[in-house]
Structure formats: C-alpha cells, structure tokens
Amino acid sequence: MSEGASSAPATAETTGHHEPAGFPPFKTETYPSQLFWLTISFVLLFIVVWRIALPRIGGALTARKGQIDGDLGAAEKHRREAADASAAYDAALAAAKARAHGLADENRKRLNAEVDAAKAKAEAEAQAGMQAAEARIAQTRNAARAHVAQAAQDAAAAIVQQLTGDNVSADEARAAVASVSGS
C-alpha cells in the first residue's frame, strides 16, 4: 500500500439528491402522509374496537353480572334454607328437651311412688314385726311371771317346812305369795 493513498481520506462524492439527516417522524416533509395514515389507523382501530371488542367486553360483563346475580340468588336461597333448617333444629331440640323433662318428671314421680310404697310396706312389716315381738315379749313375761310365782310358792313352802317343819299346801303358798306381791 502506498502512503499517499492511506493518508488521504476517502471522500465520496455524492451525486444526486442529498437528504438531510434526522428522525423521520420529525421531518416536516412527511407530516401530511403521517397524518393520513394516522387517521386511517385510528378509524380502523375505532371500527375494530366498536364492532368487535366492545360487544365482546359487554357480553363478558353481562355474563359475569348474570353469573354474580345467580350466585347471589343461590347464596340467598341457601341462607334461607340454612335459617329454616336451624329453626327446625331449634324447634326439634326444644321439643326433645321438653319430652326429656316430661319423661324425667314422670320417672321421678313413678320412682317416688315406688319408694313411698316400699317405705309404707317396710313400715307395715316393721310394725307387724314389732307387734309380734311385743306379743312374744308379753307372752314370755307372763310365762316368766308364772315361773317366778311358782318358784316363789315352792320357795315359800320349802322355807316354812325348813323353819317350822310343817308342810304348807300349794294353795296356802299361792295365797301367801299373792298377798306379798300384790296380785
């Protein structure tokens, strides 16, 4: 390579039309065409949105509103059913409690009556037992008195015979014991 060729900068001569440098949208020469295509694009976009997108969005909103209204109606229906079921449960529970209290009262009365009957029977048996025991005691007492009286008579007769040597009859001994005992 030669020195002259390398030191001399290569300058290209342009022939023909020279365009000024810069950002194309900012060039004033292209404003009318830019405005034309902007208007065409805006109209097409407006038609697409107006005819296609808005009906779809409106349909989706209407369907969603219908779904929400249906869900709210179903929720209200279920709430009423739950309230009715709760009221029926409370009524059944109150009826069951009342029935249980009634059965408890009935059982309490029946058991009290059975206890009173058993008590009366036991008291009657005890009274009969006491009367039988008092009769046996009276009988035993009378038998004991008779034995004591007989023993007193025998003792009196034996004492008289020992002291005096005389035999005393049973009637005389009975009269002597009766006069001393007061019967």
C-alpha positions in Angstrom: 0.0 0.0 0.0 1.1 3.4 -0.6 1.5 6.2 1.8 -0.5 8.7 -0.2 -3.4 6.5 -0.5 -3.6 5.8 3.1 -3.1 9.4 4.3 -5.7 10.9 2.1 -9.1 10.3 3.4 -11.5 8.8 1.1 -14.2 11.3 0.3 -17.1 10.1 -1.5 -18.8 12.5 -3.7 -22.4 12.1 -3.7 -24.2 12.5 -6.8 -27.9 13.1 -6.9 -30.3 14.1 -4.1 -29.0 14.6 -0.6 -31.4 14.0 2.3 -30.9 15.9 5.5 -30.2 13.7 8.5 -32.7 13.3 11.4 -35.6 11.3 12.8 -38.1 10.6 10.0 -41.3 11.4 12.0 -39.9 14.8 12.8 -39.4 15.7 9.2 -41.9 18.3 8.1 -42.0 17.0 4.6 -43.7 13.7 5.7 -46.3 15.3 8.0 -49.2 15.1 5.5 -48.7 11.4 4.8 -48.2 10.7 8.5 -51.5 12.4 9.3 -53.3 10.5 6.6 -52.1 7.1 7.9 -52.7 8.1 11.4 -56.3 8.9 10.5 -56.7 5.6 8.6 -55.2 3.6 11.5 -57.4 5.4 14.1 -60.6 4.8 12.0 -59.7 1.1 11.6 -58.8 0.7 15.2 -62.1 2.5 16.2 -64.1 0.2 14.0 -62.4 -2.9 15.4 -63.0 -1.8 19.0 -66.5 -0.6 18.3 -67.7 -3.6 16.3 -65.7 -6.5 17.8 -64.1 -5.7 21.1 -66.8 -3.6 22.8 -69.6 -6.2 22.1 -67.3 -9.0 23.4 -66.4 -7.0 26.5 -70.1 -6.0 27.0 -71.1 -9.7 26.6 -68.5 -10.8 29.1 -69.6 -8.1 31.6 -73.2 -9.1 31.1 -72.4 -12.8 31.5 -70.3 -12.0 34.6 -73.1 -9.8 36.1 -75.6 -12.6 35.4 -73.3 -15.1 37.0 -72.8 -12.9 40.0 -76.6 -12.3 40.3 -77.2 -16.0 40.0 -74.6 -16.8 42.6 -76.1 -14.1 45.0 -79.6 -15.5 44.4 -78.3 -19.1 45.1 -76.5 -17.8 48.2 -79.6 -16.1 49.5 -81.7 -19.2 48.8 -79.1 -21.3 50.7 -79.0 -18.8 53.6 -82.8 -19.0 53.9 -82.7 -22.8 53.8 -80.0 -22.8 56.4 -82.1 -20.4 58.6 -85.1 -22.7 58.1 -83.0 -25.8 58.9 -81.6 -24.0 62.0 -85.1 -23.0 63.2 -86.4 -26.6 62.6 -83.4 -27.9 64.5 -84.0 -25.5 67.4 -87.7 -26.5 67.4 -86.8 -30.2 67.4 -84.2 -29.6 70.2 -86.7 -27.7 72.3 -89.4 -30.5 71.8 -86.8 -33.1 72.7 -85.8 -31.2 75.8 -89.5 -30.8 76.8 -90.1 -34.5 76.2 -87.0 -35.4 78.2 -88.1 -33.2 81.1 -91.5 -34.7 80.9 -90.1 -38.3 81.0 -87.7 -37.3 83.8 -90.7 -35.9 85.8 -92.8 -38.9 85.1 -89.9 -41.3 86.1 -89.3 -39.2 89.2 -92.9 -39.4 90.2 -93.1 -43.1 89.5 -89.9 -43.7 91.4 -91.1 -41.6 94.3 -94.4 -43.5 94.3 -92.5 -46.8 94.3 -90.2 -45.6 97.1 -93.2 -44.4 99.1 -95.0 -47.8 98.5 -91.8 -49.7 99.5 -91.4 -47.4 102.6 -95.1 -48.0 103.6 -94.7 -51.8 103.1 -91.5 -51.8 105.1 -93.1 -49.7 107.9 -96.1 -52.0 107.9 -93.8 -55.1 108.0 -91.8 -53.4 110.8 -95.0 -52.6 112.7 -96.2 -56.1 112.3 -92.8 -57.4 113.4 -92.9 -55.1 116.4 -96.4 -56.2 117.4 -95.4 -59.8 117.0 -92.3 -59.2 119.1 -94.3 -57.3 121.8 -96.8 -60.2 121.8 -93.9 -62.7 122.3 -92.3 -60.5 124.9 -95.7 -60.2 126.7 -96.1 -64.0 126.5 -92.6 -64.6 127.7 -93.1 -62.1 130.5 -96.3 -63.8 131.6 -94.6 -67.2 131.4 -91.7 -65.7 133.4 -94.1 -64.3 136.0 -95.8 -67.7 136.2 -92.5 -69.4 136.7 -91.4 -66.7 139.2 -94.7 -67.1 141.1 -94.3 -70.9 141.0 -90.7 -70.6 142.2 -91.8 -68.2 145.0 -94.5 -70.6 146.0 -92.1 -73.5 146.1 -89.5 -71.4 147.9 -92.1 -70.2 150.5 -93.2 -73.8 151.1 -89.7 -75.0 151.4 -88.8 -72.1 153.8 -91.8 -72.8 156.0 -91.0 -76.5 156.1 -87.4 -75.8 157.0 -88.3 -73.3 159.7 -91.3 -74.8 161.2 -91.3 -78.3 159.9 -94.9 -78.0 158.8 -96.0 -78.8 155.2 -97.7 -76.0 153.6 -100.2 -76.7 150.8 -99.8 -75.3 147.3 -103.0 -73.1 147.8 -101.7 -71.7 151.0 -98.3 -70.9 149.5 -100.0 -69.3 146.4 -102.1 -67.1 148.7 -99.1 -66.1 150.8 -97.1 -65.1 147.7 -100.1 -63.3 146.2 -100.5 -61.3 149.4 -96.9 -60.2 149.4 -96.7 -59.4 145.6 -100.0 -57.6 145.5 -101.5 -59.5 142.7 
